[in-house]
């Protein structure tokens, strides 16, 4: 079932997302101490992304209170173009039965 050592992009019609986030726990100026942010755990979650409504089940939903705002300007003395983006968004767990945590399963 593995493809090039990883899970396939889809299993039984469900998308597979492999998180790749890492954290650096070293203090400033010290040698980096890089570790996987997820540890040895796996999360199996159902996340409804196709036009969800209030009654649809999903593990998490993202809530946005305003549309994306983008501003661009030129600063000639600094010889640079600047782009600034602003949005207000929050991600909340809305169902504790739409996901499952498998702890310490990765060697």
C-alpha positions in Angstrom: 0.0 0.0 0.0 3.0 2.3 0.5 4.1 4.6 -2.4 7.8 5.5 -2.3 7.8 4.8 1.5 4.8 7.0 2.2 1.1 6.4 2.4 -0.8 7.0 -0.9 -2.6 10.3 -1.5 -6.0 8.7 -1.2 -7.2 5.6 0.8 -10.7 4.4 0.3 -11.8 7.7 -1.1 -10.3 9.8 1.7 -7.4 12.2 1.3 -4.3 11.5 3.3 -2.3 14.4 4.7 1.0 13.8 6.3 2.0 16.7 8.6 5.6 17.8 8.4 5.8 20.5 11.1 8.8 20.6 13.3 9.7 22.6 16.4 12.9 24.0 17.7 13.1 23.7 21.5 16.6 25.2 21.9 17.1 28.6 23.5 18.3 31.5 21.3 21.9 31.2 20.4 22.2 27.5 21.3 22.5 24.5 18.9 19.2 23.8 17.3 17.1 21.0 18.9 14.7 20.0 16.1 11.8 17.6 16.9 8.7 16.5 15.2 5.7 18.5 16.5 3.4 15.5 16.4 5.7 13.1 18.1 4.9 9.4 17.6 1.1 10.0 17.3 -1.3 9.7 14.4 -4.7 11.5 14.1 -7.4 10.0 12.0 -10.0 12.8 11.4 -13.0 13.5 9.2 -12.9 17.1 8.1 -15.8 18.2 5.9 -14.4 20.6 3.2 -17.2 20.5 0.6 -19.6 23.4 1.4 -20.3 22.4 5.0 -23.4 23.5 6.9 -24.1 23.9 10.6 -25.6 20.3 10.8 -22.7 18.6 8.9 -20.3 16.5 11.0 -16.6 17.5 11.0 -13.7 17.3 13.4 -12.7 21.0 13.0 -14.1 24.0 11.2 -12.2 27.2 10.4 -14.1 30.4 11.2 -13.2 33.7 9.5 -14.7 37.0 10.7 -13.5 39.1 7.7 -12.3 38.6 4.2 -8.7 38.7 3.3 -7.4 42.3 3.0 -4.2 42.9 0.9 -2.3 46.2 0.7 0.7 46.8 -1.5 2.9 49.9 -1.6 6.2 51.1 -2.9 8.9 52.6 -0.6 11.3 54.3 -2.9 13.9 55.4 -0.3 14.2 51.7 0.7 13.9 50.6 -2.9 11.4 48.0 -2.1 7.8 46.9 -2.6 5.8 45.9 0.4 2.8 43.6 0.6 0.7 43.2 3.8 -2.1 40.7 4.2 -4.6 40.7 7.1 -7.3 38.3 8.2 -9.0 37.1 11.3 -9.4 33.4 11.5 -9.8 30.7 14.2 -10.0 26.9 14.0 -12.2 25.2 16.5 -12.8 21.5 17.3 -16.6 21.1 16.8 -17.0 17.3 17.2 -15.0 15.0 19.4 -16.4 11.9 17.7 -15.1 12.7 14.2 -11.5 12.0 15.0 -9.4 9.3 16.7 -5.9 9.7 18.2 -3.5 6.7 18.0 -0.7 7.3 20.5 2.9 6.1 20.2 2.3 4.1 17.1 5.3 5.4 15.0 8.7 3.9 15.7 
